[in-house]
Amino acid sequence: MALTEILPNRPRKAALLKEFKYERRLKDEDYTRVYDCILPYDLREAVKAHHRLIVGMVHEKKIDLAYQELQKMFVGLCDCRLRSGEVPLSTLLHGEFGDLDHTLVNSYHILLLQTLLQRVSGNLQLIAAGENGFNILIFHTIASSLTRTGSIVKWIEKAPGQVSLKHYAGLRKVATGFLKIIDFLHQKTPLAQLSGYREEWVLLQMKFSRLADPEVQVEVPQSAQGEFLNDLRASIEPQPVPTEQAPNDPLQHVLHELQIDSPVVPSTKLYSRVIDKLGSLLPTADRVDVLDNILLAFDGIDMPSKETFIDCVARFAKELSTNHKFQILLERVLPFALDLAKDKSEMVSSCFRFGNSHQNCAALLLGLHHLPPSVEKRKKQGLRELTLNCLMINRQFEHSLNATVGYLTDHDFPEGSVLRGTTGNLPECVLKSLAYLSKYRLDDLSEAIASLAMGDDSRGQLLLQTLLSIDEASVVSVKGLFSAFTIKDSSTLLFCILNAERVTEVFLSLPKPTTTFDRLLSAAILTNRLKTTPGPVKPFLADIGTHIGAWLRNTSFDDVESETLTTLTRSVFDGGHYAFALYILQMLDEVDSIPLEMRLSLQLLSIKCSLRLGKYEEIPSKLSTAGRLMKQMAESKMIVESLSLVEWKLHQFEYFINTYNAKKAGEKFEEITRFLACKPEFSLSANQSMPLTQTISCLLLNAHFLHLTAKFEYSTGRFALALKNLKLAIKIGVSILKKLSGACDLKDETVRFLLTCYKEGFELAKQAGCLGEAVNMILEMDHINQSFKDSLINAKAHFALADMYLLTGDMLTSALQYEEGQRISSEKDMALLKAMQLSSVLLSYVLNGESKTTLIKSELLETLGHVDQMEAFSSKDLLSDLGRYEYLLSQKESIVLTENNTDHSPQTILLKTIASARQEILDVKSAIIDKGNAIVIPSGLAFTSELNEKDLSIVDKLLDCKDTLLRFLENDYSQLLGVEELKDLQNTLTRCIFTLSQITVVKEEGAESLLKDVFYLLELPRVLPYQSLTQIHRTEQKSNEIMPTLSTTNLKNVHAKELFFGDLSSLLPKDYVVITIDCCAQSGDLILSKLQKGLSIPSLLRLSLERGASQLTPFWSVMEKLVKIIDESHKTTNLDTTRNIRTKEERKDWWKRRFILDAKLKNVLDNVGNNWLGGFKGLLELTDYSSTEFLFFKSELQRVWKKSLGVNVLDFSDTITELYFNLTPSGNVPLEIKHLQDLIKYTASELGVSVDERKLVNEIKKILPTKRKLQPQHLVLLPSHTCSDFPWESIDFLRSKSISRVPSITCLLELLKRASADLKDGHLSYYVLNPGGDLKKTELRFKTMFASMARSNGIAGQTPNEEELFHNLFRTDLFVYAGHGGGEQYMRMNQLLKKSIGENLNLPPAILMGCSSGASQKHGRLEPSSNIMVWLLCGSPMIVSNLWDITDKDIDAFSSDVLERWGLIGNLKERSDIASAVAKSRDTCVLKYLNGAAPIVHGLPIRRQ
């Protein structure tokens, strides 16, 4: 039920109202905060808003997020106020909601069940396998909650009649849904339990069908039995209806049943006759009401011969003890008989028998109340435990006091104090009962506990056990527990307070320390409070230090003290207080009485502190000390645990990684791998039999090893493999959290570990160019940070998330994260938190081009100067972040880089080198007047004036920069850089070369090596994401699946480059022209390069719009115009616009707007073709450099220019010559004079001369061939992501050409290495048409067409199943999709990658004719990605897709024409390759640019043979 039935209530607080009415996505933590602070009369509106959010998530198939929100709604509605975390399912289904309005609770219940139905449906494989916290028992758990005794039905019964019928109808739908799921699962999995669960849901469906509609007839199955059958009968069988009858009706019923005449006689005589007949009354279910009516009939008279009646009751009770009609006896008959009976044992036994079989609390409580004193104590305790368990299951603890007190009275508490590790072993039901009673019956509980003869030791044991049993589902008053269990001993009390505060968020009053141990316990309690206490932290730390110092002066280090101290120190460390933890450890160094085992543990912790703080000079001696301690333990015959040994080795590994000793780190990796291979406890297959805590500790060390290996891989530039190892570490961490319930140190440690991994995983994914992985890391980190309560850790994570969201371009979420971090930071007196805040501000300013970066940086460095030993965290990581941000800033403006003495990583040194070179080039460019002239390399144009001393100095600087940057390739430094950094390196080198060519000449004979290096460097950032995704999804066989993998060696650049150009030479077809297109990040110029077969040297070209102007227009302004046009187009085609078009005039106006946008797009394309490319468009043509025609033209061109300049020597390069040569008219296209003038101006400028332009135009026109013979060619474009959204294929001179795109040259070569991808006769085709069901015309147009094709099959008008889709995709030869998008909403791209790469399967050629099916997804500074990249990675040789949204009528006509020209349909004799077919079909669109320019081809121009 939606919350539409909830009436408006009083106005809410203005701040909260604003919060709810924001038109933005509320962050998850907002509702947690709202429920915490909301006033009771505002709860209704909060739940309504939350309800809408959850419904939206369910509709968007974000089921896991919806389920998490429901847990928050539950916590907000019920009385539960414990440490936040995942709420168990049973708790969600059986909540205690007090006196809330039934509409709120029923809305929550119905939404919960609907969400559970979706959640179960989406996780059937996990349920069947029993993995990831799912279990087949979930069907029974949910079904049990829907019986009459469950909370859900009880709350529905509170609703008015018609409303309750509506709720029952909703539950009927839920039951039907679960039945369908069980039937489906039963077909797939032969699980025996499913039959029983199916019967439960069948009975529930019958029950709710009848309750929703009383007219429905329900026939109870004869074969059914058990609790659910009883529930069905009790729910649908007619209840006795009170009628206006005479008082003696019960008597008439008795007389009738016992066949006694009813003469008018006194009641006592009549009673005697009834008693005489009771002996012959058979104890059957249909006669049981006779006994109840006897009591009603003879109420108020003295009933002699009670023994006969009691015997009859005992016979009935015994006979019906497994029958649901026993319930009739429980109301009056059995209590009456038991009160009077001398021998109660038979009836008591019947009560326990029925109560146990039917989980009936009333029967068990009645039996327990009348339990004979002669029953032995052990049996009494068992019956009390049975009763309390039933009360716990049915959540009826309000009746548990007597059973609980009785159990405690007879319980034998062990001798000893909790301070000596004595805790006892009370059953869970007793502890849960005590927790409940502390909240709802505190006075009764206190009185009962006071009456027990229990000393402080026993009370301490009882209190501690109860506290340790508390979990998220518990209903408890912690303060009530301490009030009921009055403990006088201060140490015992403090010890219990410490444990209470570890599992709850309740802070208790602390007694004044009276003993030495009290000081340590007080310090431990304060340490725990550091996590969540608001306000400054340093006073807490000072008090902790004082308490520890006082304790150290008089301690004897017994086991409990040692454990408390160790836990305290680790807690300080885990909270991020590394310096303070080190301070405590240094105090302990002076104590000689510390046990050897504890000293080792503390020494290992000291090493961790030094590692976090970057105090690497201290670590070798500390590692040696730890090794010496282990040796002493071995010599003393003490066991050195594998966990300690592995931790020690991991610290060594981390030390070598952090000090960049790759050789030692590699050796240590091998050593640890060999050691763990010999230890079965560190493998998944062998650690099943170990205790949970030991299993988790081993898993955590495995995860840390994976994490450190990832750091090592990162330091050597192997980002993809590092990310793969880190993902496995995260997977282990997540699995650990699922194994742990309640609050514990291991859980907290795991969460902190995961937060670190997610942050580093984001950086790795960003470096590797894996957009999807980076986004997932942010979302997972955001989620886990919300579920964790430690204010300092939360603040640090908020600032990190603010930075990460900022880098993805999500400014709103970044601001929200920053505000939350700032809120925490403002109340903590922590310089490093303030520095993190400033660091986030600095990044924001850097990315947004703010001018205050210098001031913020100065303030940040000043803040770091105030760090002391009371600070949390370490300035080491912050300085590393500052270095990265400064590097980003250096790409935009001139800055002085901060010296960081703690970060000597190779990557940092290389980035500083690039930044310095960039600054050098910037200084040089300021001394050169750059008028935006085009630059062609190689040109061969050498008429430069004599260089003066200043020029020679500039040339020397540029040559030094060039050599420095080229060493990145020569020495393999480039392999240590990520995608963005490689782009920056390539961009800086290109700028250096273009700047150099403005002063001197790059001659053809000396340019080969340089241009090959530049061309190869252009390839590196393009291919890195392609290679990274392949490595991440490639599966490897390992003997231990949770062990890391380490890459052995990287191919050196010199060999990789040799292979690259070798493959290009041998594989590139002679009719292919490869063109890379980029936009300079600094100047906005267009940068083009060209390679084709027979061209030994790649060509390089720089173009700006205003050639020779002082104010230059960047190419990204063109992209901005394009984006604006496409955005306007999307607005005209969205549903809000089109559904309001009703009249003829409105339609006419709509078409007018569309044609205007079409014309604007054509103008943008013409501007790029005529003004940007202009005379240099010939670079995009195939040229036969060895042809007689070309060689003759070259000599004539040089002759004309020599004559014009009056010189004897002039040697044009082939690149310059082809620019002129390719201006030759072809077909009916005339010579563009302005393009020829463009080239003449460029040539004259390069030669540094003035020429008669008109005369040269005429002379060159004479030597140009009259008509150029067109030769078959295919143009392969590699636009960078800055200009990949531009429809280059639709520029006028390219519009009719065969053109395709690839993301990288390596991708092209991989496609060319495979066998021919052309479609042969008899190929298999698979199609998906109109899967959303709303494109009926498209479906009608193509369904018949495809159905008539031989060996073609598919689906139309229905949603495809992912598994079925995958199956067909990998076995077909062609895939055609016509619907919304590119089909990614029906198949997960990461699963597609995993299946393709893992199983070595290739996707077929694909035609994806949906809106924006080929658009790239851009997220701020991250490397953009697209689903097309996934298709290419999965081996598809060709994909046709759309760059933006298009209208169905135009694209349907276009698609039909493409398929016909390609030869897939129709009978055209001349078949085109797919790229040519796409080019020729653009004009079939009414809007030839707005729709016709959207389709593009990726991959190869395959043919239909």
Disulfide bonds with the S-S distance in Angstrom:
none
